[in-house]
């Protein structure tokens, strides 16, 4: 039974949960500007006046969203799709960073499981899904169509996703896009107006590389010990010295998205903790990444002040997801008992899920990232992805490897194979919670995809099974969400960083806002999500979209002046128990019809889910 979380003021003006027909500032007829600043992978409780003064100031002087939520699977492109459209993943079809598209993507390296953080790959996928693989309009497209000046700068993939259907060669307004590919053959073309402004500002026409920050190391070599300073300094300079002055000169309202790769990139590749859980992502490299993102935000705010734009600009800061330290440990995995040239003894190898399923299901395993080469002996798939079956061109099962969770596709919708796969997964100690496509039926120990808004109007194929991996809190001496550790299917090493799980460490992202259309000094206890970011941005800008799917967020009315503070409730959903006693549990909150997902999995195996009075059985025993 749901119980009340908070009862707050009612009877105030209700803002629509859908897209507004007019801007929030319509009462004073002043079109507002909007900046969306996304510090990729920033954990909410790592922000203090010492670690990130610019973000702490926005949180403390503006709106502090204390009860924030990333969408599961907690990956970058997935949550970027929610922020850019206001829709949950069941509608956008961006189920993770690597998905199965059911065709061979050439720009992704001739594979059916493309990694989609890439402009060329996104363009290719768009072509195969009627010109818009998201199947929903983005706020940047809607703003551009309405006459706003629009720009997106930052990390390759999620930046372009904000206006991925824009075609610079066509007539009309276009978004200014700067990312890793800018200046290269696959980069979004820059207009003459922007090129001239870059030259006048003394800035190059091409984005600099990440340098040492891109070095992930290997099993014997530590990764990076530096933040992504030079590349992000370029993006910040472009925003402050080129884009904002150009937009001011146009004398029109604008929307600017700044997607900071840090702290995500520095946390992923950290060299502070090779093969060791401690300090993990709480070492100096990760902290430098947080400070780097904060410096970029401070520079943007200073530019707004100097250009006289601050008083009329709303700023929303939200991370796409939280973060965890990687564990590669399992006592039940057959693949961990083998030896590999690039994997420490007894650790899980890259692609352990595909390897373990192939063995248990007695199906040949092929590597879709290596021209469908057969994976045999003491080998593992290059990128972890796997196609299983006698014919790799017509697989029975596909594993899309992502990190703290993986996607499993069953192209033939084989319910018997689904049952066998689920039974295998329930025997592994690295699994903590399974979600199954509703069309396959109900299976003990699992919950349906619809429970977590993963079944909707997606254009891309819907996964058959989403596998959540085990997580827990280390003894790092901070709040549990800052100490989150998770098993991860990734080329990265134990002690480096990852996300994607249903741990509260991954679902708890930093969120704050400030500006003329937000309350000042307000602490919100109401649950909010990245889907709400998209809907609230649309409300502030007075945008309206023709929606294909109905899995949408809500306007965060509690953060707006004269907006209603709605009631919120807590709830729990539990599956039936499997034969070995395992039960997927989902802790959620609710505001109206909106669900906010705190944590899910097997109690005692997911950070945020306590053991169920000691009754939870351990897989493999």
N, C-alpha and C positions, 0 to 999 in steps of 0.2 A: 504494500500500500504506500502511496506517495504521502509525504508529510510536508507541511509548510516550511519553507526555508526562511522567508522573510515576508512580513506584511507591512507595506509602506504606503505612502500617501496615494490615495485614489481620487477620482473625481476631477483630475486635471485633463487638459486637452490631450486626446489620444492621437498619436501619430500613426499613420497607416503602416502595417507590416509589409505592404507591397511598395512598389516604386511610386514616388510622388509625382504629381503633375506640376509642382512648382517648388522652387528652392526654399530651404528653411528660412532664408533671409528675405523672403518675399515681402515681409511687412515693411521693410525699409527700402525696398526696390534697389538694393545694392548687390550686384552679382559678386559672389565670393570666389576667391581662389582656393584651391585645395592642393596640399602636398601629402602624399602617402609615402611614408618612410618605413621601409621594411628592413630591420636589422636581422638578417637571416640566422635562425637558430639561437636567438637570445632567450635565455631562461629568465623568467620574471624576477626571481628573487636574487639574481646576480647584480641587479641595478641598484646602486647606492650613490649618494653624492660624491663618493670617493672614486668608485669604479667607472661611473658613467654620468657625470654631472649634468650634461645637456638633457639626457633622457630622464634623469631623476627630476630635473626642474619642470619638464613638461608634465610628468606624472603628478608632482606635488602641487603645482600651481594650476594645472588644468584638471583633467579627469583621470583618476586612477582606476582602471578596470582591474580590480583585484581578483575577479573570478573569471579569468580568461581561458579560452579553449582553442586549440588547434583541432583540425578535423583529422580523423583516422582514415587511412594510413597517414601518419604524421610526416609527410614528405613535402618537399619544396614545390614541385609543379602542381601537386594536388591542391595544396592550400593556396597557391597563387591563383589557381583557377577559381577558387571560392571567393577570394578577395576581389578578383577582377570582374566577376559576374554576379556575386551574391547567391550563387547556387551551391548546393552540396554536390559531392562527387558522383552520386548516382545520376545526376543530370549532366555534369560536365564531362564525364567519362575519363577524367584524369585520375585514375585510381592509384597511381604511384609515379615515381620518376621513370621507371621502366615498365612498359605495358606490352601486351600481345596485341598486335594490330591485324593479324590474319592476312597479311601480305608482306612481301619482302621490301623493306625500306632501303633503297640504295644509299642515300646520304648517311644513314645510320650504320653503314658497313655491311650491307646485304644481309640484314637479319629481320626476322619476324618479331623480335622483341627489342625494339629500339629504346635507347636511353634518350629521353626527349628534351633534355636541357640543351637544346641546340636549335638555332634559328632555321637552318636548312632542313632539319628533320621535321620541325613544326610545319614548315611550308609544304613538305612532302605529305605529311599526314592530313593536312587541310585538303590537299588535292584529292585524296582518297575518300574523304568524308564530306563531299558536297561543298567544299570550299571553307568549311568551318568545323573542325573536329570537336570544338567545345560545345557546339550546338546551342550556344547562348551568346547574346551580345555582351561585350565587355564595356565597362564604364568609360574607358578611354575612347572607344569607338563612338559610343553614344554622345559623349561630350564633344568629340570632334565634329560629329554630324550636326550638333546644335550650335557650332560656331566657336567653341572654346579653343584656345591654344592648348596643345597637349604634348607631353613629353614623357619618355620612360628611359631611365638611365640605370645601368648597373649590371648585375650578374646575367650571364648568358643563359637564355631559356625563359625564366620567369619574367624578365623584363620585356622581352618581345611578346610574350603571351598576352600582355595587357592590351595590345593592339595588333595581333598577329594577322588579321585579315586586311590590314591596310596595304594598299598597293601604290608605292610612290610614283610609279610610272603613269598612273591615272590622274585625271584632272581633279582639282579640289584641294581641300585642306588635308595635311598629313601630320602625323605625329613625328616629333623629333626623337630618334632612337639612338642611344649609345650603349653598347655592350662590349663584351670581349671581342666580337667579330668586327667592330667598326673599323673601317679602313681596309679590310680584307675583301676577298672576292665574294664571300658569303655574308658580308655585313649589310645592314640596311643602309641604303644610299642617303647621303646627307645633301640637303638643299644648298643652293648657292648662298642663300641668306645666312645659313649656319656656318658654312665654310668661311665666308668672309668674316664673320664674327669670331671664329676660332683664330684666324690669322691675325686679326686686330688684337686679340687677347694674348697672342704669343703661344698658343696651344697647338699641338700637332693634330693632324687629321685622323690619326689612327690611335687606338687604345694600346697602351703599353701592356706587356705581359705581366703575369703574376710573379715571375721570378722564383725565388726560393720558397715562397709561400705555396707554390704548387707541388712541391716535392713531398710525396707521401711516404717515402722510404720503403723498406721491406722488412722481412722477418729478422734481419740482422743489422739493418741500417735505420736509425731514427729518422722520422719525418722532419717537418719544418720547425724552426724555432723563431720565426718572424711572422708578423701579421701582413696582411695584403695592403700595405701602406701606399706604395707607388701607384698601383692601378686605381685604387679608390680615390686617391688624391686627384687623379686625372678626372674621374667622374664628378667629384665635388667641385673642382675648378670649372669644368664645363657647365655644371648646373649654375654655379654662383656668378661666373664671369661671362657666360655666353647665353645660356637658355633663359635665365630670369631677366637679364637686360633686354633680350630680344622680345620676350613676352611683354615686358613693360612698354616697350616702344610700340607694340601693336595696339596697346590700350584696349585689350579685351581680357576677360577673365580666363584663367588657365587652370589646368590640372597637371601636376608633375608627380611622377612616380620615381622614387629613388630606392633601388633594391641593392642593399649593401651585402656583398658576399660574406663579409665578416660580421659576427664571429664564426659563422658556419665553417668557412674554409680553413680557418686556423684551428678550430676544434677538431675537424675531421683529420687533418694532416699532422696534428701536434706530435712533435718529437720529444716531448717531456717524459714519456711514460712507456717506452718500448716493451711490449709484452707484459706489462704490469698494470694492474687495476688502479693503483695509486701513483701519482696524483690524478691520472686520467685527464679529463677535460677541465680540471681545476688548477692546472699548472700555469706558469707565466705566459706561455704562448697563447692560450685561450683568453687569458685576461687582457693581453695586448690586442687581441682581435676585438674584444668588447670596447676597449678604449678607442680603437681605430674607427669603428662605426660611430661612436659617440662624437668624435672629432668631426666627422663628415656632417653629422646633423647640426653641430654647433656652427659650422661654416655656412650651411644653408640658412640658418636663422639669422646669422649676422648679415648675410647678403640681403635678406628680406628687409631687415632694419635699414640698411644703407640705401636701398632702392625705394624706401617708403611704401613697401608692400605688406609689412607685417600686420598692420591693424585690420587688413581686409583678407587675411589668409588663414584658413583653418589647416591645422597640421594633425594628422592621425599617424601614430607610430604603433606598429604591430609586427611582431615576429611571426614567421610562418609556422614555427614549431619550437618546442624545447630541445633538449639535447641529453645524451647519455654517453657514458664510457662503454667501450666495447668489451664484451667477454667472449672468448672462444672455447668455453669449457662445456663439456657434456660427458656424462657417464654412460649414456645409452646409445649414442650415435655410432653406427657401424663405420661411417666414414672417418670418424675421429680415431679409430683404432688402426687405421692404415698409416703409412708413412709417405710423405710428399717432399719433394725437393725444396719447396718454398714455404713449408708450414712446420712450426715447432712441434715436437713430439706430443701426442695426446691432445692437440688442439684441433678444433673444427677447421676443415679446409674451406676455401672458396667454393661455393656451390654445394654445400653439404646437404641441403634439402633435396636437390635434384638427385644427388648420389644415393642418399638413403632411400628415396622413393623408388628409384630404378632397381635397387637391390631387393627391396621388399615386394614390389609388384612384379618382379622378374620381367622387366621391360628393357630393351636396349636403350641406351642414353646417347644422344647426339648433341654436339655443341653448335647452337645457332649463331654463335659469334666466331666460328672457325669453319665456315663452309659446310656445316653439318657433319663435321668429322666425328667418328664414333669415339666415345670416351670409354677407355678400357684400362685395366691394370691400376697402377698407382697414379692415375691422372685425374684431374678435375676440370670442369668447364672453365674456359679462360675468364669469362665475366660472371660465372656462376649460373647463368641461364641454362635451361636444358629443355630439349624436346624428347619425349619418351614415346616409344612405339617401334614397330618393325620398319615403318617407312617415315623418315624424318620430314618428308614433304607432306605427309598426311598423319600427323602425330595423334596419339591417343590422349596425351597429357602434355601441357607446357608449363614450365616453371619460369616465372619472371622474378629474378632476384633483385632485391631492393635494399635490404639492410635489416632494420628491426622488425620487419614483417615482409613476407613474400606473397606473391599472387600465383594461384594455380588455375589454369584454364583447362577445360575439358571440351575440345572442339566438337566432339560427337554427342555431348550431353549424356554420357553413359552413366546412369545412376548406379549400376553395380560397381563400376570403376570408382565412382565417387565414394561409395561405402567402403571399399577396400582401402582407398587413399586415406580416408578419415580414420579408419582403424589403425593404420600405420602411424599416422601423425599422433594419435592419442597415446602411443607407446613411447614417445620420445620426451625426454625431460626438458628439452629446449623449447618445447611448444607450450604456450599459455593462452589458450583461447582460439576457437575456430569459428569462422563465419561462412555460411554456405548459401549459394544462390537459391532463392525461394523456389525457383522452378524445378529444382532437383528434389524437393521434399525436405522433411525434417529428419535430423539425425541426432540421437542422444549425445550429449556432450557439446553440441554446437548451437549457435543462434543464427537466425537468417540474416542475410545482407540488409534486408529492409529495416531491421532493428537499428542499424547505424547509418541509414540514409545512403546506402551504396547501390540501391536498386531504383532506377528512375528512367529518364528519357535519354540516356547516354547514346551517342552515335558510335563510340568505340565498343568493342566486345566487353561484356561484363564478366569478371572473374567467376569461376565456379566456387572456389574456396579461397578465403583470405586467412593466412596463417600468421598469428601473432606470436612473437618469441618472448621467452622468459625475461623478466627484469626484477631488479631488487635495488636496495640502497646500500652503498658502501659506507664505511666508517670515516667519511671525509670530514666530519666535524661540523657540517652545515645542515641546512634544512634537507629533508630526504629528497626533494625534487632536484636539488643542486648536486646530490650524490648518486643520481640514478645510473645504474649499470644495466646493460641489456646484451643478450646474445644477438649477434648480427651476422647475416649472410652477406659478406662484403670482402673485398680484397684488402681492406684496411685491417690493422692489427689490434690484438688485445692491448688496451690502454689508450688507443686513439678514440675518436669520437664518431657517433652515429645517432640516428633517430629513426622514426618510422614505427615504433611500437605503440601499444595502448597503455604504456606506463603514464602515470600522472606527471612524471618527469618530462615526457615528450609532449603531452597534451597541454601542459601549462606554459603558455607563451607570454611574453611581455606585451602589454597593450596600454596605451595612454593617448590622450588627445588634448589639444589646446587651440583656442581661437575664438573669434567673435560669436560663433554659433555653438560653442560648448560652455558648459558651466565652469566656473572657476573654483579651484580648491575643493573639488567634489570627489569623494571616494565611493565608488559603486560596488556593491556586494552582489549585484545581479549577474548571473552568468551571461557571457557574451562569447561569440565565436568569430572566426575569420569570414564566415558567410555573412554575418551581420555587418562586417566592415564594408563589403560590397554594397549592401542594401542601404547603409547609412550614408555612404559616399554619394550614392544616386539620389537620396533624399536631399542632401545638402546642395547638390548641383541642379536639382529640378529635372532629373532625367527620367524617361519612361521607356520601358523595353517591352517588346512582345515576347513573352516567355514561352519556351517550348515545354519545359518541365516545371513541376510544382514544388520541388525540394529547395525552398528558398530560406534565407535568413530573415532577420527582422531588423527594423530600424531601432537603434539603441536610444530610444526615446528618453530613458532615464538620464542620459548624459547631456541632453539639449535643454536650453532654458524653456520653462513652462511645459516640458514634456512629462508624460506620466511615468511614474516609477511602478512597473508592474509587479505582480506577485510571482514568486518563484517557488518551485517545489523540488524535492529530491525523490528519486525513485531507483529501484533495482529490478533488473530483468535477469532471470536465470533459466538456463536450459535444463532439460531433463538430464539426469546423470547417465554417463556411458557405462558400459559393462565393467570397466575398471575404476568406476567411481568418480570420474572427472566431470566437471560441470563448468561451462562457460558462463561467467557472471558479468553483467554490465551495470556499472554505476553511472547514473545520469542525473541531470537536472532538467527542469522544464519551465519554460515561460510561455504561457498560452499553448500553442501547438508545436513550439520549437523545442527540440531536444538538444541538450549539451552533454557531451560524453566525457566523463572524468577519467575513467579507467575501465579496462575489461580484461578478462582472461580467467585463469584458474586461480582461485583465492590462494594466497601464499606464494604464487609465482609471478604476480604482476605488482609492481610498485603502485600502491593505492588501493589494493584489495587485500584485506587482512585474511589470514587463514580462518577457515570455517570451523572454529572450535576443535581444531585438530583432526577433523574427519576427512580432510582432503587427502586422497591417496597420491602417492608418488608414482609417476609412470615408470614402467619397467620393473615394478615390484609386485 
